[in-house]
């Protein structure tokens, strides 16, 4: 049953809308891509992109970043709440 007062419903709604917006290409990572291209064009930054990194390693790093970021946010909020109490 839909109750508009539950924050979990609003969070789920926001996540679904965000997924649909990115799926249909209305929100892209274009700026990040442009920044990476600019970094790769720099002589100092080009060395980073020539390092041998397997695709599996890159996928693992992105997956771990996506999985650990919410935990870090929860820990930071908990630390702030603990300090405030």
N, CA, C and O atoms as a printed pandas DataFrame, in Angstrom:
     atom_number atom_name residue_name chain_id  residue_number  x_coord  y_coord  z_coord
0              1         N          UNK        A               1    0.842   -1.180    0.000
1              2        CA          UNK        A               1    0.000    0.000    0.000
2              3         C          UNK        A               1    0.886    1.241    0.000
3              4         O          UNK        A               1    1.863    1.313    0.746
4              5         N          UNK        A               2    0.556    2.185   -0.810
5              6        CA          UNK        A               2    1.354    3.406   -0.941
6              7         C          UNK        A               2    1.050    4.362    0.201
7              8         O          UNK        A               2   -0.089    4.789    0.386
8              9         N          UNK        A               3    2.074    4.686    0.954
9             10        CA          UNK        A               3    1.945    5.720    1.983
10            11         C          UNK        A               3    2.984    6.781    1.680
11            12         O          UNK        A               3    4.180    6.493    1.713
12            13         N          UNK        A               4    2.561    7.999    1.386
13            14        CA          UNK        A               4    3.520    9.031    0.967
14            15         C          UNK        A               4    4.461    9.496    2.070
15            16         O          UNK        A               4    5.388   10.260    1.800
16            17         N          UNK        A               5    4.250    9.061    3.287
17            18        CA          UNK        A               5    5.095    9.512    4.393
18            19         C          UNK        A               5    6.349    8.669    4.577
19            20         O          UNK        A               5    7.257    9.078    5.301
20            21         N          UNK        A               6    6.421    7.508    3.944
21            22        CA          UNK        A               6    7.575    6.630    4.131
22            23         C          UNK        A               6    8.733    7.081    3.245
23            24         O          UNK        A               6    8.573    7.173    2.028
24            25         N          UNK        A               7    9.891    7.362    3.830
25            26        CA          UNK        A               7   11.047    7.792    3.036
26            27         C          UNK        A               7   11.555    6.704    2.098
27            28         O          UNK        A               7   12.122    7.017    1.051
28            29         N          UNK        A               8   11.368    5.438    2.446
29            30        CA          UNK        A               8   11.857    4.370    1.579
30            31         C          UNK        A               8   11.133    4.371    0.234
31            32         O          UNK        A               8   11.734    4.046   -0.791
32            33         N          UNK        A               9    9.856    4.732    0.227
33            34        CA          UNK        A               9    9.125    4.807   -1.036
34            35         C          UNK        A               9    9.658    5.932   -1.912
35            36         O          UNK        A               9    9.792    5.779   -3.126
36            37         N          UNK        A              10    9.959    7.059   -1.285
37            38        CA          UNK        A              10   10.490    8.187   -2.050
38            39         C          UNK        A              10   11.877    7.864   -2.598
39            40         O          UNK        A              10   12.203    8.228   -3.728
40            41         N          UNK        A              11   12.689    7.181   -1.797
41            42        CA          UNK        A              11   14.021    6.784   -2.252
42            43         C          UNK        A              11   13.926    5.834   -3.442
43            44         O          UNK        A              11   14.658    5.983   -4.421
44            45         N          UNK        A              12   13.028    4.863   -3.356
45            46        CA          UNK        A              12   12.839    3.930   -4.453
46            47         C          UNK        A              12   12.341    4.650   -5.705
47            48         O          UNK        A              12   12.790    4.349   -6.811
48            49         N          UNK        A              13   11.426    5.591   -5.540
49            50        CA          UNK        A              13   10.927    6.364   -6.675
50            51         C          UNK        A              13   12.047    7.158   -7.337
51            52         O          UNK        A              13   12.143    7.195   -8.564
52            53         N          UNK        A              14   12.893    7.793   -6.531
53            54        CA          UNK        A              14   14.011    8.573   -7.074
54            55         C          UNK        A              14   14.987    7.673   -7.812
55            56         O          UNK        A              14   15.470    8.038   -8.883
56            57         N          UNK        A              15   15.286    6.501   -7.259
57            58        CA          UNK        A              15   16.209    5.577   -7.914
58            59         C          UNK        A              15   15.648    5.062   -9.237
59            60         O          UNK        A              15   16.390    4.923  -10.209
60            61         N          UNK        A              16   14.356    4.779   -9.282
61            62        CA          UNK        A              16   13.745    4.301  -10.528
62            63         C          UNK        A              16   13.769    5.401  -11.579
63            64         O          UNK        A              16   14.094    5.145  -12.738
64            65         N          UNK        A              17   13.427    6.623  -11.184
65            66        CA          UNK        A              17   13.448    7.737  -12.132
66            67         C          UNK        A              17   14.867    7.997  -12.622
67            68         O          UNK        A              17   15.072    8.244  -13.810
68            69         N          UNK        A              18   15.849    7.947  -11.727
69            70        CA          UNK        A              18   17.241    8.144  -12.114
70            71         C          UNK        A              18   17.696    7.058  -13.091
71            72         O          UNK        A              18   18.392    7.350  -14.064
72            73         N          UNK        A              19   17.308    5.818  -12.835
73            74        CA          UNK        A              19   17.652    4.731  -13.750
74            75         C          UNK        A              19   17.046    4.951  -15.125
75            76         O          UNK        A              19   17.725    4.788  -16.139
76            77         N          UNK        A              20   15.766    5.322  -15.165
77            78        CA          UNK        A              20   15.108    5.533  -16.450
78            79         C          UNK        A              20   15.700    6.710  -17.210
79            80         O          UNK        A              20   15.837    6.658  -18.432
80            81         N          UNK        A              21   16.050    7.763  -16.496
81            82        CA          UNK        A              21   16.645    8.937  -17.146
82            83         C          UNK        A              21   18.000    8.585  -17.748
83            84         O          UNK        A              21   18.303    9.003  -18.866
84            85         N          UNK        A              22   18.816    7.828  -17.031
85            86        CA          UNK        A              22   20.116    7.435  -17.573
86            87         C          UNK        A              22   19.961    6.387  -18.670
87            88         O          UNK        A              22   20.747    6.372  -19.617
88            89         N          UNK        A              23   18.968    5.514  -18.561
89            90        CA          UNK        A              23   18.756    4.477  -19.570
90            91         C          UNK        A              23   18.381    5.087  -20.911
91            92         O          UNK        A              23   18.859    4.639  -21.953
92            93         N          UNK        A              24   17.543    6.091  -20.893
93            94        CA          UNK        A              24   17.118    6.728  -22.133
94            95         C          UNK        A              24   18.079    7.813  -22.609
95            96         O          UNK        A              24   17.817    8.462  -23.622
96            97         N          UNK        A              25   19.172    8.021  -21.908
97            98        CA          UNK        A              25   20.214    8.928  -22.367
98            99         C          UNK        A              25   19.956   10.394  -22.081
99           100         O          UNK        A              25   20.630   11.255  -22.648
100          101         N          UNK        A              26   19.010   10.697  -21.227
101          102        CA          UNK        A              26   18.743   12.091  -20.885
102          103         C          UNK        A              26   19.787   12.636  -19.919
103          104         O          UNK        A              26   20.001   13.846  -19.848
104          105         N          UNK        A              27   20.429   11.753  -19.183
105          106        CA          UNK        A              27   21.505   12.121  -18.271
106          107         C          UNK        A              27   22.700   11.247  -18.626
107          108         O          UNK        A              27   22.608   10.020  -18.600
108          109         N          UNK        A              28   23.826   11.883  -18.960
109          110        CA          UNK        A              28   24.980   11.106  -19.405
110          111         C          UNK        A              28   26.203   11.453  -18.566
111          112         O          UNK        A              28   26.193   12.373  -17.748
112          113         N          UNK        A              29   27.251   10.680  -18.804
113          114        CA          UNK        A              29   28.540   10.907  -18.155
114          115         C          UNK        A              29   29.466   11.647  -19.109
115          116         O          UNK        A              29   30.679   11.441  -19.075
116          117         N          UNK        A              30   28.919   12.497  -19.950
117          118        CA          UNK        A              30   29.693   13.194  -20.963
118          119         C          UNK        A              30   30.798   14.061  -20.393
119          120         O          UNK        A              30   31.900   14.093  -20.940
120          121         N          UNK        A              31   30.528   14.755  -19.319
121          122        CA          UNK        A              31   31.559   15.617  -18.716
122          123         C          UNK        A              31   32.709   14.792  -18.145
123          124         O          UNK        A              31   33.874   15.178  -18.242
124          125         N          UNK        A              32   32.371   13.671  -17.558
125          126        CA          UNK        A              32   33.418   12.797  -17.028
126          127         C          UNK        A              32   34.263   12.263  -18.168
127          128         O          UNK        A              32   35.489   12.210  -18.064
128          129         N          UNK        A              33   33.618   11.867  -19.255
129          130        CA          UNK        A              33   34.343   11.367  -20.425
130          131         C          UNK        A              33   35.260   12.445  -20.991
131          132         O          UNK        A              33   36.412   12.168  -21.323
132          133         N          UNK        A              34   34.757   13.672  -21.101
133          134        CA          UNK        A              34   35.586   14.765  -21.614
134          135         C          UNK        A              34   36.775   15.055  -20.702
135          136         O          UNK        A              34   37.876   15.334  -21.177
136          137         N          UNK        A              35   36.548   14.986  -19.389
137          138        CA          UNK        A              35   37.641   15.216  -18.449
138          139         C          UNK        A              35   38.699   14.128  -18.551
139          140         O          UNK        A              35   39.894   14.412  -18.464
140          141         N          UNK        A              36   38.270   12.887  -18.735
141          142        CA          UNK        A              36   39.232   11.792  -18.887
142          143         C          UNK        A              36   40.012   11.922  -20.191
143          144         O          UNK        A              36   41.205   11.621  -20.237
144          145         N          UNK        A              37   39.344   12.366  -21.247
145          146        CA          UNK        A              37   40.042   12.572  -22.512
146          147         C          UNK        A              37   41.079   13.692  -22.381
147          148         O          UNK        A              37   42.182   13.585  -22.917
148          149         N          UNK        A              38   40.727   14.753  -21.676
149          150        CA          UNK        A              38   41.676   15.854  -21.469
150          151         C          UNK        A              38   42.859   15.390  -20.636
151          152         O          UNK        A              38   43.999   15.769  -20.901
152          153         N          UNK        A              39   42.587   14.565  -19.625
153          154        CA          UNK        A              39   43.667   14.035  -18.794
154          155         C          UNK        A              39   44.568   13.112  -19.604
155          156         O          UNK        A              39   45.787   13.126  -19.435
156          157         N          UNK        A              40   43.979   12.320  -20.471
157          158        CA          UNK        A              40   44.773   11.414  -21.297
158          159         C          UNK        A              40   45.608   12.182  -22.313
159          160         O          UNK        A              40   46.663   11.704  -22.731
160          161         N          UNK        A              41   45.151   13.368  -22.717
161          162        CA          UNK        A              41   45.908   14.176  -23.667
162          163         C          UNK        A              41   47.109   14.851  -23.049
163          164         O          UNK        A              41   48.048   15.206  -23.761
164          165         N          UNK        A              42   47.103   15.039  -21.735
165          166        CA          UNK        A              42   48.235   15.635  -21.034
166          167         C          UNK        A              42   49.412   14.658  -21.021
167          168         O          UNK        A              42   49.203   13.460  -20.831
168          169         N          UNK        A              43   50.625   15.133  -21.215
169          170        CA          UNK        A              43   51.768   14.207  -21.151
170          171         C          UNK        A              43   51.927   13.569  -19.764
171          172         O          UNK        A              43   52.313   12.405  -19.652
172          173         N          UNK        A              44   51.628   14.338  -18.717
173          174        CA          UNK        A              44   51.771   13.779  -17.368
174          175         C          UNK        A              44   50.667   12.775  -17.079
175          176         O          UNK        A              44   50.902   11.783  -16.390
176          177         N          UNK        A              45   49.466   13.015  -17.594
177          178        CA          UNK        A              45   48.356   12.113  -17.335
178          179         C          UNK        A              45   48.321   10.925  -18.263
179          180         O          UNK        A              45   47.666    9.929  -17.956
180          181         N          UNK        A              46   49.001   10.997  -19.381
181          182        CA          UNK        A              46   48.966    9.912  -20.354
182          183         C          UNK        A              46   49.607    8.640  -19.810
183          184         O          UNK        A              46   49.233    7.541  -20.220
184          185         N          UNK        A              47   50.555    8.768  -18.902
185          186        CA          UNK        A              47   51.216    7.587  -18.342
186          187         C          UNK        A              47   50.225    6.721  -17.572
187          188         O          UNK        A              47   50.359    5.497  -17.537
188          189         N          UNK        A              48   49.234    7.356  -16.956
189          190        CA          UNK        A              48   48.237    6.600  -16.192
190          191         C          UNK        A              48   47.422    5.717  -17.125
191          192         O          UNK        A              48   47.067    4.593  -16.770
192          193         N          UNK        A              49   47.122    6.228  -18.329
193          194        CA          UNK        A              49   46.272    5.495  -19.242
194          195         C          UNK        A              49   47.031    4.422  -20.016
195          196         O          UNK        A              49   46.406    3.556  -20.629
196          197         N          UNK        A              50   48.341    4.455  -20.005
197          198        CA          UNK        A              50   49.111    3.434  -20.700
198          199         C          UNK        A              50   49.453    2.254  -19.801
199          200         O          UNK        A              50   50.025    1.268  -20.265
200          201         N          UNK        A              51   49.110    2.346  -18.524
201          202        CA          UNK        A              51   49.363    1.242  -17.607
202          203         C          UNK        A              51   48.448    0.072  -17.976
203          204         O          UNK        A              51   47.322    0.266  -18.434
204          205         N          UNK        A              52   48.950   -1.136  -17.769
205          206        CA          UNK        A              52   48.182   -2.329  -18.123
206          207         C          UNK        A              52   47.158   -2.596  -17.028
207          208         O          UNK        A              52   47.511   -2.967  -15.908
208          209         N          UNK        A              53   45.897   -2.406  -17.361
209          210        CA          UNK        A              53   44.802   -2.697  -16.436
210          211         C          UNK        A              53   43.829   -3.594  -17.175
211          212         O          UNK        A              53   43.337   -3.245  -18.248
212          213         N          UNK        A              54   43.559   -4.737  -16.601
213          214        CA          UNK        A              54   42.621   -5.661  -17.223
214          215         C          UNK        A              54   41.198   -5.130  -17.086
215          216         O          UNK        A              54   40.891   -4.353  -16.182
216          217         N          UNK        A              55   40.351   -5.561  -17.990
217          218        CA          UNK        A              55   38.947   -5.144  -17.938
218          219         C          UNK        A              55   38.283   -5.642  -16.659
219          220         O          UNK        A              55   37.473   -4.930  -16.066
220          221         N          UNK        A              56   38.613   -6.847  -16.233
221          222        CA          UNK        A              56   38.030   -7.395  -15.009
222          223         C          UNK        A              56   38.435   -6.561  -13.801
223          224         O          UNK        A              56   37.622   -6.332  -12.906
224          225         N          UNK        A              57   39.685   -6.105  -13.768
225          226        CA          UNK        A              57   40.130   -5.258  -12.660
226          227         C          UNK        A              57   39.369   -3.940  -12.640
227          228         O          UNK        A              57   38.985   -3.458  -11.574
228          229         N          UNK        A              58   39.151   -3.362  -13.804
229          230        CA          UNK        A              58   38.435   -2.098  -13.883
230          231         C          UNK        A              58   36.984   -2.272  -13.440
231          232         O          UNK        A              58   36.455   -1.437  -12.707
232          233         N          UNK        A              59   36.346   -3.341  -13.878
233          234        CA          UNK        A              59   34.961   -3.599  -13.472
234          235         C          UNK        A              59   34.889   -3.833  -11.977
235          236         O          UNK        A              59   33.959   -3.364  -11.320
236          237         N          UNK        A              60   35.862   -4.557  -11.426
237          238        CA          UNK        A              60   35.891   -4.805   -9.983
238          239         C          UNK        A              60   36.044   -3.504   -9.206
239          240         O          UNK        A              60   35.378   -3.313   -8.188
240          241         N          UNK        A              61   36.912   -2.605   -9.671
241          242        CA          UNK        A              61   37.106   -1.331   -8.974
242          243         C          UNK        A              61   35.843   -0.485   -9.003
243          244         O          UNK        A              61   35.481    0.123   -7.996
244          245         N          UNK        A              62   35.169   -0.441  -10.149
245          246        CA          UNK        A              62   33.931    0.330  -10.243
246          247         C          UNK        A              62   32.857   -0.288   -9.355
247          248         O          UNK        A              62   32.132    0.430   -8.666
248          249         N          UNK        A              63   32.751   -1.608   -9.367
249          250        CA          UNK        A              63   31.764   -2.290   -8.534
250          251         C          UNK        A              63   32.017   -2.015   -7.052
251          252         O          UNK        A              63   31.084   -1.713   -6.308
252          253         N          UNK        A              64   33.263   -2.117   -6.628
253          254        CA          UNK        A              64   33.574   -1.879   -5.217
254          255         C          UNK        A              64   33.322   -0.423   -4.835
255          256         O          UNK        A              64   32.864   -0.146   -3.727
256          257         N          UNK        A              65   33.618    0.510   -5.744
257          258        CA          UNK        A              65   33.337    1.913   -5.474
258          259         C          UNK        A              65   31.838    2.123   -5.274
259          260         O          UNK        A              65   31.416    2.805   -4.341
260          261         N          UNK        A              66   31.037    1.527   -6.163
261          262        CA          UNK        A              66   29.596    1.691   -6.059
262          263         C          UNK        A              66   29.027    1.008   -4.824
263          264         O          UNK        A              66   28.039    1.478   -4.261
264          265         N          UNK        A              67   29.629   -0.084   -4.398
265          266        CA          UNK        A              67   29.112   -0.781   -3.226
266          267         C          UNK        A              67   29.587   -0.165   -1.915
267          268         O          UNK        A              67   28.867   -0.216   -0.918
268          269         N          UNK        A              68   30.771    0.409   -1.896
269          270        CA          UNK        A              68   31.307    0.936   -0.647
270          271         C          UNK        A              68   30.956    2.398   -0.394
271          272         O          UNK        A              68   31.023    2.853    0.748
272          273         N          UNK        A              69   30.586    3.137   -1.421
273          274        CA          UNK        A              69   30.243    4.543   -1.231
274          275         C          UNK        A              69   29.050    4.720   -0.302
275          276         O          UNK        A              69   29.122    5.557    0.598
276          277         N          UNK        A              70   27.941    3.972   -0.471
277          278        CA          UNK        A              70   26.837    4.151    0.480
278          279         C          UNK        A              70   27.226    3.814    1.916
279          280         O          UNK        A              70   26.751    4.452    2.856
280          281         N          UNK        A              71   28.080    2.823    2.088
281          282        CA          UNK        A              71   28.532    2.490    3.447
282          283         C          UNK        A              71   29.347    3.627    4.054
283          284         O          UNK        A              71   29.233    3.913    5.246
284          285         N          UNK        A              72   30.162    4.268    3.238
285          286        CA          UNK        A              72   30.941    5.399    3.728
286          287         C          UNK        A              72   30.033    6.575    4.094
287          288         O          UNK        A              72   30.282    7.273    5.076
288          289         N          UNK        A              73   28.994    6.788    3.310
289          290        CA          UNK        A              73   28.050    7.871    3.612
290          291         C          UNK        A              73   27.305    7.571    4.911
291          292         O          UNK        A              73   27.129    8.462    5.741
292          293         N          UNK        A              74   26.869    6.334    5.092
293          294        CA          UNK        A              74   26.181    5.949    6.333
294          295         C          UNK        A              74   27.117    6.105    7.524
295          296         O          UNK        A              74   26.701    6.583    8.580
296          297         N          UNK        A              75   28.371    5.708    7.367
297          298        CA          UNK        A              75   29.335    5.861    8.469
298          299         C          UNK        A              75   29.569    7.328    8.798
299          300         O          UNK        A              75   29.663    7.690    9.971
300          301         N          UNK        A              76   29.662    8.175    7.782
301          302        CA          UNK        A              76   29.868    9.601    8.027
302          303         C          UNK        A              76   28.663   10.212    8.726
303          304         O          UNK        A              76   28.824   11.001    9.658
304          305         N          UNK        A              77   27.462    9.860    8.290
305          306        CA          UNK        A              77   26.249   10.378    8.932
306          307         C          UNK        A              77   26.158    9.865   10.369
307          308         O          UNK        A              77   25.792   10.614   11.275
308          309         N          UNK        A              78   26.487    8.605   10.574
309          310        CA          UNK        A              78   26.483    8.046   11.929
310          311         C          UNK        A              78   27.503    8.723   12.830
311          312         O          UNK        A              78   27.246    8.946   14.013
312          313         N          UNK        A              79   28.650    9.045   12.273
313          314        CA          UNK        A              79   29.684    9.744   13.066
314          315         C          UNK        A              79   29.207   11.136   13.437
315          316         O          UNK        A              79   29.415   11.586   14.564
316          317         N          UNK        A              80   28.566   11.823   12.496
317          318        CA          UNK        A              80   28.043   13.160   12.789
318          319         C          UNK        A              80   26.937   13.077   13.834
319          320         O          UNK        A              80   26.877   13.914   14.734
320          321         N          UNK        A              81   26.054   12.071   13.726
321          322        CA          UNK        A              81   24.988   11.914   14.709
322          323         C          UNK        A              81   25.566   11.574   16.076
323          324         O          UNK        A              81   25.090   12.077   17.094
324          325         N          UNK        A              82   26.583   10.729   16.107
325          326        CA          UNK        A              82   27.215   10.362   17.379
326          327         C          UNK        A              82   27.884   11.574   18.026
327          328         O          UNK        A              82   27.782   11.780   19.235
328          329         N          UNK        A              83   28.568   12.371   17.206
329          330        CA          UNK        A              83   29.216   13.578   17.747
330          331         C          UNK        A              83   28.184   14.587   18.198
331          332         O          UNK        A              83   28.405   15.302   19.176
332          333         N          UNK        A              84   27.059   14.659   17.504
333          334        CA          UNK        A              84   26.015   15.596   17.895
334          335         C          UNK        A              84   25.281   15.193   19.173
335          336         O          UNK        A              84   24.746   16.042   19.887
336          337         N          UNK        A              85   25.261   13.881   19.453
337          338        CA          UNK        A              85   24.585   13.419   20.666
338          339         C          UNK        A              85   25.477   13.661   21.849
339          340         O          UNK        A              85   25.104   13.345   22.978
